Amino acid sequence: MTQSSRVRSGNVTPPATTTTVYEAIHARRMNNEFTDETPSRESLQRMLDAAIWAPNHRLTNPWRFVVLERGGEKRAEVGQLAYDHMYQRNQNDEFASGSRQRVLDAPGLIYVFSVPGDTEEMTQENYAAACCAVQNLLLAAVAEGLAGDWSTGNTTRHPKLAETMGGESDWTMVGALFIGYPARPSASVRAPVGEVTAWL
């Protein structure tokens, strides 16, 4: 990436939204029950545009996003990878088929990776920045009227997943983001902030 190709934050016009940052933070909950409506490419693009403005200490742009089009050949290939991976682990066709179907049925599906840095410290910073990018993306999803489920288990740990999607073998998986219009509200709980905060 050349210096001339970089986008400056002062030149970016954010999408118009009535959702405040605080509203998005509190409304963002993991939700994997979606309607069948597919999110528009424009909505997903705005979410990705928001993702890249996550904190990034050394401006390494360490995030890599792979959007698998619904009904596309690559989505089907990753779905089969999910089946094979889960069947090898559990020898259970029903369970493995469910993993494949989840990949195939997701209205929107984005895989997020981080790239290695020149040192172990930079690699850790890159991963942290990519996780922040996921949070940005999920907050933007709320503003788009969408919900998401950030998955970091099962098939996301397949050693060939990045390469299957055209990536590099040394990319680190940050998560699979299942995106869609929520079929129901989702709620969660947290410990009170006073239990996890020290003012010194």
C-alpha positions, 0 to 999 in steps of 0.5 A: 500500500503506497502512501498516496493510496491512503485515505485521510480521516479528515476527507471521509464523509460518514454515512448519515445515521440517527443512531448515536455511538452510545445507542449502538454500543448498548444495542450491539448484541450477538445474534444469530437468528436472522430473517432471510433478507440479504444485506445490501452490498452498500450496507456491507461496504459502509460497515467495512469502511467503518472497520478500517478506522479502528485504532491502529498504533503503527498504521500497519492496516493489519486487517484482511476482510473476505466477504463471501457472496451468498450463493457463490462458489466460494461460499459453497467451498467454505461450507464444504470445508466446514462440513469436512472439518466438523465431521473429522472431529465428531464423526457426526453427519448431522452436526457437520451438516449443520455447520455447513448449512450455517455457512450457506444460509447466513444472509451476510458472511465476512471472515476477518484475519490479521496479518503478522508484524515484523516482531511478536509485539507488532503481531500482537498489536495487529491482532488487537487492532483487527479485533477493534475493527470487528467492533467498529464493523458490528457497531456500524451494523447496528446503524444499518439495522443489522445484527451480527454473530462473531464466531471464533470457534469450530471451522474458523480454526481450520488451518487451511481456511485463509488459503481457501479464500485466497489468503496467506497461511500466516494470517491469524483468524480474528473471526467469522461474522454472520450478518443479517437482519435480526429475527428477534431482539437479543439481550445480554448481561454484564457485571457492574462497571464498579466491580471491574474498575479501580480509580487510584 
